[in-house]
Amino acid sequence: MITPRPGSPHSYTVKRIMPSGTLSGSAAVSTQARFASAVACRSRCARNSPSVIGPPRLPRQRSAACQHPISDRQLRAYYTEKAKKRPGGIDRTGAGQLGDALVERDGPVPPQRGAHGGNAMLEQQGVLVDGAEGEGGGQVLRTSLSLAMVTGIPFEIINIRANRRNPGLQAQHLQALLAAQQICGATVEGATQGSRRVRFIPGKPSGGSYRFDIATAGSTSLVLHTVYLPLLRCAQASTVQIIGGTHVPWSPTFNHLIDAWLPRLQAMGVSIDLRLRRAGFYPEGGGEIVARIDPAPVLKPLWLDTRGPLQAVHLYSAHSNLRDEVAQRQTQAAQRLLQGAGLEPVIEQTQLASRSRNTVCAVTGVFERTRVCYTALGERGKRAERVAEEACRAFLAFLETDATVDEYLADQLVLPLALASGPSRFRTPRLTAHLFTNIATIGKFLPVEIRLTGTRGAPGDVDVMPTP
């Protein structure tokens, strides 16, 4: 849950709110009758009220014209009783469209940690996750899968990818689900393409050798993001082979994995050897990455309040199944832009083995205390010079800020930091919808406090404080 911090209109505190009291007997029946219309009214009122996270349907508070003034504590009791009557005991008070907005008047109930590092009640009942919340993409499912395997907390997710043109599980989301099932021997319902509802009851993750074939250009990096954290906690090392898209739109490219994501994990004490065997572009896919993941039961925190001076800039320009002249034009265009900003890049120009014809340009900044990577991809009818310009402009825009990680790494990094052994801090050039959504999902599984300081869509600080 995200609420404004006292004294600062642009600073938000994210805390997990655990189920509190319940109603029983005739009191519960009368409560349900009384609140049936009140809940609907409050939802309608909330659509006209500002929200600090996600679409405006999240009811932060009652409007002045609300015909049904009911307290947050009463709403919590209503949903707790409603959850009890659901088959399987999925708890709606810790999640869902209304659950995240419930705030105790005297503050949130302190979380109680159980054997899996979460709440004992949730370990038995699970949580309900509404996939329509926030930006409403596949990230909600991936984060839920990863944390369910880590904590042992089962979950049910509804409205999967509800805010997308093609809602429901697509190939890469289905493969992430099946990969998680294979790693921990989970009981799964709804594991079919197009499904908008999934129930996941995790077992204990096991290290070993795994091969996951997405069978499309679905993102290999996002499947890796789903499974690496539970594998880090296994007693033996694991080797994960993933086949699909390695350089595809709307997903971290392999360059971002190796030059931005992996160095930050290494700073947390993680040892992952990551290799690109074959590049996979949209729409053919067919790329392949292999990751060897060594056990890391304890994750170190990161304190990235400053990035230090820029020490080097690396320019990566590659193509597959195109004339070398295309990659050369891309390299020269990028070099001109960077030199025009007073930067002299170290250049790597190469040809990638792939089924596809495409180009990729990546600009990596090596700072004293951190690294960032911005990439751009070619597509049919898109000139190589434009690909170079997109990557360079994004990197140069980052240099104009005092951020310590890029906006894409920010929402990826908050998940391992929520499991770290101490408090962490980093600064992002933009507080994105993905970041807000991921934080809200994390709060359903972990007793962690996350503070965001800044305005949504603008630069901001992120403080992550796990509960010991």
N, C-alpha and C positions, 0 to 999 in steps of 0.2 A: 504494500500500500504506500502511496506517495501523498504526503501532506505538507503544506507550507511550514517552514521552520519559523518560530516566533521571532519577530523583529526584522525579518528580511523577506520582502515580497517575491524575491527571485531566488530563494534557497529552499530546497525541499528535502525532507527526511523520509526515507523509505524504511519501513519496519514491517516485519511479519506479524500479523495479528492472528492469534490462535483462538480456537473455539473456547467460549467461556461457558456460562450456565445454560441450562435447558429448562423447558417447561414440561409438565406432565399432566395427565388426567384432564379434568374438565377445563382447567386453566388453559391448557394447550389448545383445546378445541375452540374455546371462545377467542383465543388470540388469533388463531388462523382465520376464523370468520371475520374478525374485526380488521385484519390487515390485508385481506385478499384484494380489496380495491385500493387500499392505501399504498401498497407496493407499486401498483400500476400508476397511481397518481404521482408518486414520488419519482418514478422513472420518467414520466412525461415532463415533469417540472425540470428535471435535471438536464433534459435535452436543450433547454434554453439557458443553462448555467455554464459559466466557464469551467474548464477542466485543465489541470496541469499535466495530464497524461492521457493519451489515446483520444478516441472520438468523444464527442460531447455526451454520449449516452451514459457515461460513468457518473452516477449521481453523487456528487460531492456533498450536497446539502439540499435542504428543502428550499423552494422559492417562497417569496413572501405571500404569494397567492395560493399556496398549497392548501387544498381542502382537507387534507388528512395529516395533520402535524403529529408524526410519530417519531420516537427517539431512535437513535442508532442501536442502543442496547435492546430495545424491543424488537427491532428488525433482526438483530443477531439471534435472539431467542426464537423468533419465527422461523428463520432458515435452519436453525439447528434442529428444531422439531421436524421440519419438512424433510431434512436429510435422513433422519432416523427411519422414515417410512419408505425410503428408496431401496430397492433391492441391491444388495451388495454394500450398503452403508456408505456410499460415497458422500463425503462431507462437503456440503455447498457453502458452509460459512467461511471456509478459508480460501474460496475461489469463486469465480463466476462473475457475472455482470454486476450484481449488487454486493457480493461478498467483499470485494476489494475496497469498496467505498465505506464500509462500516467502521466507525471510529468510536471507541468508548469515550464517554464524556470525561472520565478521570484518567484517560490515557490507555494505551494498548495493554493487554494482558501479557505479562512476561512469558516468553516461550519456555517450554519445558523440554529438555533434551532427553531422548531415549537412547536405546542401544545403537541406533544407526546415526546418531547425531541430530535427530529431529525430535518431533513430539511423539510421545508414546501413543496417543490417540490416533494421530495421523498414520502411524506405521500400521495400525490395524485397519483403519477405515479408508485411508487415502484421501485425495483431494480432487475436486472438480476444477478443470481448467477450461476457460472459455476462449477458444481460438479466435473469436471475433474481436477480442480486446486489443487496444493499442493499434499497431500497424497491421495486425491480423494476418501475418504471413506464416511461413513454415518454421520460423525461429522459435515460436512458442512451443511447438511439438518437440523440436530438437533439444531445447533446454530442459523441457519436462522429462524427456527420455534419459538424458544424461544424469540429471539429479535424482530421478527415481532409482537408477542403478547405483548411484553413490550412497543414497540415504536409505534405500530399502522401502521407500514410501510409494505405494501404488497410486495411480491416478487414472482419471477418465478425462478425456479432452473432447469437447463438442465444438461444432461450428469451425472445423479445421479449415484454415485459409479462407475464411468467409469473406475477406475484403479483397480477394483476387478475382480476376476475370474467369479463371478456371478453378473454382473452389474444390476443396477435398484433397486427398492424398494424390500427389503426382509421383512419377517414378522415383525421383531422388528422395522424397519424403518417405515413400513406402520402403525403399532400400534402407534408409536410416532406421526405420522401425524394425525391419527384419534383422538388421545388423545388431541392434540392441537386444532383440529377442535371442539371437544366437549366442551373444556374449554372456548373457546372464540366465539363460533358460527361462525366460519370462513366459507367463500366460498372457496371451494377447487376444483381444476381440476387435474386429473391424479392420484387419490387415488386408485390405483390398484397394486397388487403385480407384480413386474417386470417393472413397469413404470419407464422411465428414465427422465420424465419431470413432474414437479408439479408446479401449480400456487396456491398461498395461499394469500387470502385477509382476514386479521384478523378482528374480532369484539372485543368487550371489554371482557376481561377475567372475569369469575365469580367464586367465591369460592363455595364450597359445597362438596358433597361426590361423588367420582368417582371410577369406577372399570374398569381396562384395562387388558384384557386377550390377551397375545401375541399368545397363542395357540401353541407355539414351545418352544425351549430352548433359544429363543432370550432374550437379556439382560434386566432384570427389572431395573437395575441401570441406563441404558442409557435412558430409557423412563422417569424415575424420573428426570434425568438431564434436559430433555427437558421441563418439565412442572413446576418445582418448582419455578423458578424466576417469571413468571407471577402470580402464585398463591400467592406469597409473597406480591404482590401489591394489592391484593383484600381486601375488607373491612371485610370479614368474614373468619374464619379459614376453612381449607379444610382437608378432609381425602381422601387419595389416596391409593387404593389397586391395586397392579400390580402382575400379574401371569405370570410366565415364568422361565427364567434361572437366578438364584441368584449367582451361582458360575460357570461361563462359560469362556472359553478362549477369549482373545482379548477384554475383558471388565472388568471394575472394579467389584471385588467381593463384596459381602455384607460386608465382613470384612474390605475392603478398605473404603467403604462408612462410616461405623460406627467408624473406628479408625483413619482415615486420613481426609476424605472429610468433615464429619459433624463437627468435632471439629474446623476446620478453619471457617466454616460458622457460628458456634456459636460465635466465636470471632468477627464476623462481625455484631453481634446483631440478628442473625437468630435463631428462635426456631422451630426445627423440631424433633418430636418424631418418631424414626424409629425402626420398629420391624420386626424380621424374624419369620414368622409363619411356613414356610416349605422351606427346601433347594431344589433348582432345579439345576441339573447338566446336561451337554450335554451327550447324545442327547435327553433324555426324557423330560427335563424341569419340569413343574408342580410346581415350587417353588412359594412362595408368600411372598411379603413384604407389609407392611402397614406403611404409613407415615402420621402423622398429622402435617400440616403446618400452623403455626400461621402467621398473617399479620406482615410484616416488611417493611413498606414503605421506610425506610432509611437504607442503608447498610453502615456500618462503614468500613473505609479503614484498610488495614493490612500493617504493616511495619516489615518485617521479614528479616532484613539484617544479623542477627545472630540467631543461634538456641539455644545457651546456652548449659550447660553441659547435658550429658545423665543422666537421673534420674532413669529410669527403662526400662527393656526389657520384653515384654510379648510374650510368645510362645503359640499359639493356634493350637491344633492338633485335627482334627475331622474326622469322617468317617460316612458313611451311608450304612447300610445293608451289612457290612463286619464284619469279626471277630475282636474282641477287640485287638487281638494280632497284627493286621495290624497297627492300630492306635498307639499301644504301641511301635512298631518298628520305626514308623515315629517320635514319640515324642523323643525317646532315641537318634535317629540319629541327630535330630535338637539340642537337649540338648548338645551332645558331641561337635558339631561344635561351638556353642555359647560359651560353657565353654572353648574351646580351644582358643577362642579369648579374654578370660578374662571376659566374661559376665555370670552372673547368672540369667537366665530367671525365671519369674513367669509363671508357667505352667498351662494351662487349656486344659484338654483332655476330649472330649465329643463325643456323638453320635447324629447325626442329623436325624430328620424325613425327609424322601425323598422317591421318587419313584425309585431313581437310586442307584447304587452301586458305591461309589467313596470316595476319601479322599481330604482334604484340609489342608494346613499348612500355617499359617500366623505368621509373626514376626513383632511386633510393637515396635518402639522405642519412648519412652516418654522423650522429652527434656524439658528444662526449658521453652522454648517459642514456641515449636511446637511439632508435632507428625508425624511420618511416618509409613507406613505399606506396607510390601511386602508379597505377597501371591503366592502360587504355588498349582496346581491342579493335581490330579491323572488322569490316563487314562488307558485304557486296555493295559496290558503288562508293565506298568511303576511301578517300585518298590517303596514302601513307602519311603525308604531311599533316593531315588532320588528326590522325592517330597520335603522332608525336606531339602535336600541340595540346591535345587533351591531357596527356600525362604530365607534360611540363607545366601547363597552366595550373593544374591541381597542386603540384608540388610547390610552385612558387607562391601560390595563395597560402599554403601552409606556413611557409617561411615568414609571412606577414603577421602570423599569430605567435603567441608564446606557448602554444600547446606542446605536450610531450608525447602524445600518441595521435595517430590519425583518427578521424571520426569512424572509420570502419573497424579498426582494431578496438576502439573503446567498448563497443557492445560485446565483442568477443572476449575481451580481457576481464570484464567484471565477473564472469562466471568462475574462473579459477581463483580469482582474488577473494571471492566469497567463501572459498574453502581453505584459504591460506591460514597460516599460524599466527598472524598478527594484522594490524591495520595497514591499509595501503592507500595511496593517493596518486592520481594522475590528472592531467589536464587535456581536454579534447577541444579541437577547434569548433565543434558543433555538438550540442546536446540533441541527438537525433531521436526520432520516434522509435527506431530500433532499440536504442539504449534504454529508453523509458519502458518499453515493452519487456525487454529482457530482465530488467530489474524487478518489474512487477511479478514476472514468472518465478524468478529466483526466490522472492519473498514467500511464495507458497510452500516451499520445501525447506528452506534454511532459516534458522534464527540469526539473521544478519541485519545490521543497520547500514544503510547506504545513503549518504548525503550528497545531493547535487546542488552546486552553487552556480547560478547563472540563469540565463533566459533560454527557454526552449528555442532551438534553431540558431543559437549563438554560442560563443566559447563558454566553457564552464569547467569547474573542478568537480571531480568525483572522489569521494571518500568512502572506502569500503571497510567496515568494521565487523568482522565475524565474531560471534559469541563463543567464548572459550568452551 
